[in-house]
Amino acid sequence: MTDIRGWVSHGAKQKLEPFTYDAGPLGPEEVEIGVEFCGLCHSDLSILNNDWGLSQYPVVLGHEAVGRIVAAGDQVKGLGIGQRVGIGWTSASCMHCHQCMTGDHHLCAGAVATIIGHRGGFAEKVRSHWAWAVPLPEALDISSAGPLLCGGITVFAPLAIYDVKPTDRVGVVGIGGLGHMALQFANAWGCEVTAFSSNPSKMEEVRKFGAHRVVSSRDRAGILKAANSLDFLLVTANVPLDWSAFLQTLKPNGRMHLVGAVLEPIPVGAFDLIFGQKSISGSPTGSPAAMSSMLDFAARHNIAPQVEHFPLSKVNDAIAHLAAGEARYRIVLDADFT
């Protein structure tokens, strides 16, 4: 029997409590990671509250886990005991479908989400398929690296997928847990960056993260002053916006790309797209290869999330802090099992 201590919620919106579970035998292609740090993401809150209708209880949350490999199955490739790795939203995929075989593992229909039907990283240990345990560059600050494994790849991947160029002008809507990393990546990419934020108190911080100019996302007139100026608009907010106004910020052939989980339908007039040949798209996280590239890019350009630390034993306080909108800008839980 392999007992692992963690923190579990037994139902929607219920507080987490200490929990010990039998993880069973380690699979031949699995690694087991001793968790050192684990980010607390808004998606953890959504799964806790069953906002997406996908949650399975009891749930051990945590999908931005960083730690060292403590055990490995006999068919694990390229990883070794003691190696420091990170696990993000996905912990496994089938490894044989068209998506996996062409490098889009994160789009695999059989992908296993780390916190849906699987025990996550708010625990002593977490498991994943070896391909999804991504080695961490030594140059990264391990204590703040966790949020890169979900939030970081979520905002990095679209820049690569849609061939955003260093000469492009990029807008980022929503400067929170995702957006503050998006500003850093877009700036390091070489782009001129416009931030759209609803919080006036963040304006100076937003510029430090890499924005060349800042516009209030609640000021329609201000948004319209940016009309026809952007090649790519990355929406990280998860709330309804003035979609028509934001589409007008795009140049011809411009793209508005969503990574924020807006639960309400997005009303868009056909002519807002037809005139100007504009596009709307969305994406989840990214493949293991994309995550590795993102981590290397972050290490090379000294990109890191701004984090607040809580001990894992205070996870409910951390969740309340996040739910109140007080996190600046990501939360990392420090494993403190004794």
C-alpha positions, 0 to 999 in steps of 0.5 A, spaced: 500 500 500 502 506 498 499 512 502 500 519 500 498 525 505 494 530 501 488 536 502 481 534 499 475 537 498 469 532 499 464 536 495 462 542 491 465 549 495 467 545 501 473 546 505 479 542 504 481 537 509 487 533 511 486 526 507 490 520 506 489 515 500 492 509 497 495 511 491 496 504 489 502 501 485 506 505 480 504 504 473 510 502 468 510 509 465 509 513 471 513 517 475 512 519 482 514 526 484 515 529 491 512 536 491 516 542 494 511 547 491 504 547 488 501 553 485 494 555 486 490 557 480 483 560 479 482 553 475 483 550 482 477 554 484 473 553 478 474 545 479 473 546 487 466 549 486 464 545 480 463 551 475 464 547 469 460 541 471 466 537 470 468 536 477 469 529 481 469 528 488 473 527 493 478 532 489 485 533 491 487 540 487 493 542 485 496 542 478 502 547 478 506 542 482 514 542 482 518 537 485 523 531 485 522 525 482 522 520 488 520 513 484 519 511 476 516 505 473 520 501 469 518 504 462 520 511 464 524 514 458 529 520 459 528 521 467 531 519 473 530 519 480 532 526 484 531 530 477 526 536 478 520 536 474 514 540 474 507 537 472 501 542 469 494 541 467 495 535 464 498 528 467 497 523 462 495 522 454 494 516 450 500 517 446 498 514 440 492 518 437 493 523 431 494 529 436 499 525 440 503 523 434 503 530 431 505 533 437 498 536 440 498 531 446 494 537 450 488 536 445 488 528 446 481 526 447 484 521 452 488 526 456 487 526 464 487 532 467 491 532 473 485 534 478 479 531 475 479 524 476 486 524 478 489 526 485 493 533 484 499 536 487 496 539 494 499 533 497 506 530 499 506 526 492 503 527 485 504 522 479 504 523 472 506 519 465 513 521 464 512 525 458 508 530 462 513 531 467 517 536 464 524 538 466 525 544 469 531 549 467 536 550 473 536 558 472 528 558 474 527 560 481 523 553 483 519 557 489 515 561 483 516 556 477 509 552 479 504 557 475 508 557 469 506 550 468 499 552 467 498 560 467 505 560 463 504 555 458 497 558 457 499 565 455 505 563 451 502 557 447 498 562 442 504 566 441 507 560 437 501 557 435 499 563 431 506 566 429 506 572 432 512 576 430 516 581 434 514 587 429 507 585 431 503 590 436 499 585 441 494 587 446 493 583 453 486 584 456 485 582 464 492 583 468 491 578 473 494 571 474 494 570 467 495 577 464 501 579 468 505 573 465 502 574 458 505 582 458 512 579 460 512 574 454 509 578 449 514 584 451 520 579 451 518 576 444 519 583 442 512 586 441 509 593 442 504 591 448 498 594 450 495 592 457 487 593 458 486 593 465 480 594 469 484 596 476 487 603 476 491 601 482 495 596 477 497 601 472 504 602 474 505 595 476 502 593 469 508 597 466 513 594 470 511 587 467 512 590 460 506 594 457 508 600 453 501 603 454 495 601 459 488 602 457 482 602 462 478 595 459 472 599 462 472 605 458 469 604 451 471 611 449 479 609 451 478 602 447 476 605 441 482 610 441 486 604 440 482 602 434 485 598 428 492 598 432 493 591 434 495 585 430 493 580 436 489 581 442 490 576 448 484 575 452 485 572 459 479 575 463 474 570 464 468 575 465 463 578 459 467 584 455 465 589 450 466 585 445 465 589 439 469 595 442 475 590 443 474 587 436 475 594 433 482 594 436 484 589 431 488 591 424 485 587 418 487 580 419 487 581 426 486 575 431 482 576 438 484 569 442 481 567 448 484 563 454 480 566 459 474 561 461 468 566 460 462 562 461 457 566 458 456 566 450 460 571 446 455 575 442 459 577 435 456 580 429 458 577 423 460 584 420 465 585 425 469 579 423 467 580 415 470 587 414 477 587 416 478 579 415 478 578 423 478 572 427 476 569 434 480 563 437 481 560 443 486 555 446 487 551 453 494 549 455 500 546 451 504 540 449 510 537 453 514 540 448 511 547 448 512 547 456 519 545 455 520 551 450 516 556 454 520 554 460 527 555 457 524 562 454 522 564 461 529 562 464 533 566 458 529 572 459 528 572 467 520 571 466 517 569 472 510 570 475 509 575 481 507 570 487 505 570 494 506 564 498 502 560 503 504 554 507 500 548 504 497 547 511 493 554 510 490 552 503 483 554 505 486 561 507 489 561 500 483 559 497 479 565 500 485 570 498 484 568 491 476 567 491 476 575 494 480 577 488 486 579 492 492 575 489 497 579 486 498 575 482 499 568 483 499 564 489 504 558 491 503 553 496 509 551 500 509 543 502 509 543 509 508 536 511 512 533 517 
